[in-house]
Amino acid sequence: MSIREHLTELERRHATIERELETAKHHPSMDEIELGNLKRQKLKLKDEISRIRVTG
C-alpha cells in the first residue's frame, strides 16, 4: 500500500468516526465510555494523518 493510499484510508476512517460521533450526539442513550473511545480513536487518526503529511 502506498503512502497516499494509506493516508486516504486513514482519512476515510476519520470521517467514519466523525459521522458516528455526530449520530451519537443525538442519542442520549449513548454510553459515555464508548463516546470517549470514539473521540480517542478520532484523535489518534488525526495525529497519524498529520504525522504522515509532515513526514510523507
N, C-alpha and C positions, 0 to 999 in steps of 0.2 A: 504494500500500500504506500503510495507516495505521500509526501508531507501535505500536499494540497488535499488529497482525498481524506487523510486523517483529520485535517482541520475542518473540512466540510462535514464529516461525521460528528465531530465534537460540537460544531455549531448546530447541527440538526438535533442532537441530544439536548443541548442547552435550550433550544426553542421548545422542545417537547416538555421539558421540566417547567419552563415558563408558563406554558399553557396549563399544565397540571396545577401549578400554584394559583393561577387565576381562577380555575374551576374550584379549587379547594376553598378559596376565599368566600365563595358564595354558598358553601355548605357548612353550616355551623357545627355539624357533627364530625367534622374533620379532626382527627387526633392531632394534638399539638406536637407530639413527638414525631409523627410522620411528616407534618408540615416542616418542622425543623430539619429533618433528614433531607427533604426535597431542597430546602434552601441551601444546605451544606453541599449537596451534590451540584446544584447550580453554580455555586461559588467556586467549587473545585474545577468544574468545567471551564468557567470564565477565566480562572487563573491559568489553566493549561492552554487555553486558546491564546491568551495574552503572551504567555511564555513562547509559544511556537511562532507567533507573529514577530516577536522581537528577535528571536534567535534564528528563525527559519529563513 
